[in-house]
Every structure is written in structure tokens, then in C-alpha cells.
Amino acid sequence: MIYRIFAVLTIVAVFVASVLLSRQQSGAPASTAVQQTGWAQGYAAQDARLVQTDADGRALYTLNAATIQQQPNENQVRLTRVQMSFRDQNGNAWTATADRGELERVAQQVELSGNVHVAGAFRSGQSPAQITSDALSVDLNTDVVSTTDRVTLLWSGLVLGATGLEADLKEQRVHLESAVHATF
């Protein structure tokens, strides 16, 4: 009789232990869902963060996006609801936001589109500049922000509008292309 009770208790204990272990292993999924099987297969992620670092491990830029997607055999990574932060070669902090973006897999080029807003100071201690446009390109190798679209630059209390802009953050130089209009 004791052997039967012992056998039943052992079976119940094994059943309870397996149920508890299966619950622990199935826990809540991580907030970032990533499917990745290599560049040739493509990948997608939600609420993702990309951080590019230099040889010393310091962040060169950080990209936060609601979604990141790379299709098989494409060199472009597509982003939605983009928030980007980076430092120019002079150490000045810059931020950028946009509805959409594309990042070239090999190059350090970020193409932003839809309600693009870039903010930062050309020099330390100087008042920040704000650049708004429908589309804008950020070249992280050369620290050049550019667009051929209509752009508004708010800087030191001045409002400048133009079609086309090239801002060299490293050289602290802004070139407005055409149809320049300024309000002082």
C-alpha cells in the first residue's frame, strides 16, 4: 500500500514540476521582436534601437525606430518613426526626428523623410539651430546634412527659408541653394 501511495505522489510531483517549468520557459515575449536569418534573408524588428560605435566603443550615432525592416537582397534598411542622435566631429550633439527613414547597409548615409526636424548647435555654447524639411539626408562620415527640398532654418532668432540646403557640421558652414527668404 505504501508503494502505491509513493508511486502516485511521485507521478503527481513530476506532473506539477513539468507544469511549473513549462510556465517559466514560456514567459512574456521581449518588447523587441526580431526575425533574422542573415542579410540574404532579410529581417524586421519593432521598437528597435541601432547603435553604431567607433573602435573605442563610443556611440557614433543611435537610431530608435518603431519598425526596422530590410528585405532580402536589398541594401536599404527601412525605418518608421525615427529618432536619431549623433555627435559631429567637433563633439556637438545633434538630434533628428522623421516619420520615415532609410539607412544604407554599407554606407553611413541616413535618408529621412516626412516631418523631418534636426536640432543642434554648430559650436559649443552657441544657440541651437533647428532645420525642418520634408526630406533630408545625413552623411555620418562627412557630417553633412543636406536636402534639395524646401527647408526652414531657425538659428539665433533668424528664420531662413530656402529650396535646398547643405549644412557642413564639421566646418560649421551652411549653404542655402535657392529661393532664399529671411525674416530678421
C-alpha positions in Angstrom: 0.0 0.0 0.0 2.8 2.4 0.9 4.4 1.7 -2.5 1.2 2.7 -4.3 0.9 6.0 -2.4 4.6 6.7 -3.0 4.2 6.0 -6.8 1.1 8.2 -7.1 2.8 11.1 -5.2 5.9 10.7 -7.4 3.7 10.9 -10.6 1.9 14.0 -9.2 5.2 15.7 -8.2 6.6 15.1 -11.7 3.4 16.5 -13.3 3.4 19.6 -11.1 7.2 20.2 -11.8 6.7 19.9 -15.5 3.8 22.3 -15.5 5.8 24.9 -13.5 8.8 24.5 -15.7 6.8 25.0 -18.9 5.2 28.2 -17.5 8.7 29.6 -16.6 10.0 28.9 -20.1 7.1 30.3 -22.0 7.3 33.7 -20.1 6.3 37.0 -21.7 7.9 37.8 -25.0 10.6 40.5 -25.2 9.4 44.0 -26.3 11.6 43.8 -29.4 10.6 41.1 -31.8 13.4 40.3 -34.3 13.4 37.8 -37.1 16.9 37.5 -38.5 18.3 34.7 -40.6 21.1 36.8 -42.2 21.3 39.7 -44.7 20.4 37.5 -47.6 17.1 36.5 -45.9 16.2 40.0 -44.6 14.9 40.9 -41.1 12.4 43.0 -39.2 12.2 44.5 -35.7 9.7 46.6 -33.7 10.7 49.2 -31.1 14.3 48.7 -32.1 17.5 50.6 -31.4 20.6 50.6 -33.6 23.8 51.9 -32.1 26.9 52.4 -34.3 30.1 52.6 -32.2 33.7 53.6 -33.0 36.8 51.5 -32.4 36.8 52.6 -28.7 33.1 51.6 -28.2 31.8 55.2 -28.0 28.4 55.7 -29.7 28.7 57.5 -33.1 25.0 57.6 -33.6 21.9 56.0 -32.2 18.7 55.3 -34.2 15.5 54.5 -32.5 12.6 53.4 -34.7 9.1 52.0 -34.3 9.9 49.5 -37.0 13.0 48.5 -38.9 12.8 46.3 -42.0 15.4 45.0 -44.5 14.1 43.0 -47.5 16.1 40.1 -48.9 18.8 41.1 -51.3 18.3 44.9 -50.7 21.0 47.2 -49.4 18.4 49.6 -47.8 17.1 49.3 -44.2 13.7 51.0 -43.9 12.7 52.7 -40.7 9.4 54.2 -39.3 9.0 56.9 -36.6 12.7 57.6 -36.5 14.5 59.3 -33.6 18.2 59.8 -34.2 21.0 61.2 -32.1 24.6 61.8 -33.1 27.7 63.9 -32.4 29.5 65.8 -35.1 33.3 65.5 -35.3 33.6 68.6 -33.1 31.6 66.8 -30.3 28.4 68.8 -30.7 25.2 66.8 -30.1 22.5 66.7 -32.8 19.1 65.1 -32.8 16.8 64.3 -35.8 13.2 63.0 -36.0 11.2 61.9 -39.0 8.2 59.8 -40.0 10.3 57.5 -42.1 14.0 56.8 -42.9 16.3 54.6 -44.9 19.7 53.5 -43.9 22.2 52.2 -46.4 23.7 48.9 -45.2 27.2 49.7 -46.2 27.4 53.5 -46.2 26.9 55.8 -43.3 24.1 57.7 -45.0 20.6 58.1 -43.4 17.8 59.4 -45.6 15.0 60.9 -43.6 11.5 61.9 -44.9 8.2 63.2 -43.6 8.2 65.9 -41.0 12.0 66.0 -40.6 13.3 68.0 -37.8 17.0 68.3 -37.0 18.4 70.3 -34.0 21.8 71.0 -32.5 24.5 73.6 -32.0 27.2 74.3 -34.6 29.5 75.4 -31.8 29.5 74.7 -28.1 27.8 77.5 -26.2 26.2 78.8 -29.4 22.4 78.9 -29.7 21.0 75.8 -31.2 19.9 75.6 -34.9 16.7 73.9 -36.0 16.3 72.6 -39.5 12.9 71.4 -40.8 12.1 69.9 -44.2 10.1 67.1 -45.8 13.2 65.2 -46.8 16.8 65.4 -45.6 20.0 63.4 -45.8 22.5 62.9 -43.0 26.0 61.8 -44.0 27.6 60.5 -40.9 31.1 60.1 -42.5 31.4 63.8 -43.5 28.9 65.4 -41.0 26.9 66.9 -43.9 23.2 67.4 -43.6 21.6 68.2 -47.0 18.3 68.5 -48.9 17.1 69.7 -52.3 13.6 70.2 -50.9 12.1 73.3 -49.3 13.7 73.9 -45.9 13.4 76.2 -42.9 16.4 77.1 -40.7 15.8 78.7 -37.4 19.1 79.9 -35.9 19.9 82.7 -33.4 16.5 84.2 -33.7 16.6 84.3 -37.5 14.2 82.4 -39.7 15.6 81.4 -43.1 13.7 79.6 -45.8 15.1 78.2 -49.0 14.9 75.5 -51.5 17.9 73.3 -50.9 20.4 73.3 -48.0 23.8 71.9 -47.3 25.0 72.2 -43.7 28.6 71.1 -43.0 28.5 70.5 -39.3 32.3 69.8 -39.1 33.2 73.1 -40.8 30.2 74.9 -39.2 29.0 76.2 -42.6 25.5 76.4 -44.0 24.8 76.9 -47.7 21.3 77.7 -48.9 20.7 76.8 -52.5 17.9 79.0 -54.0 14.7 80.9 -53.3 16.2 82.2 -50.1 13.8 84.2 -47.8 14.8 85.5 -44.4 13.0 87.1 -41.5 15.0 89.2 -39.0 
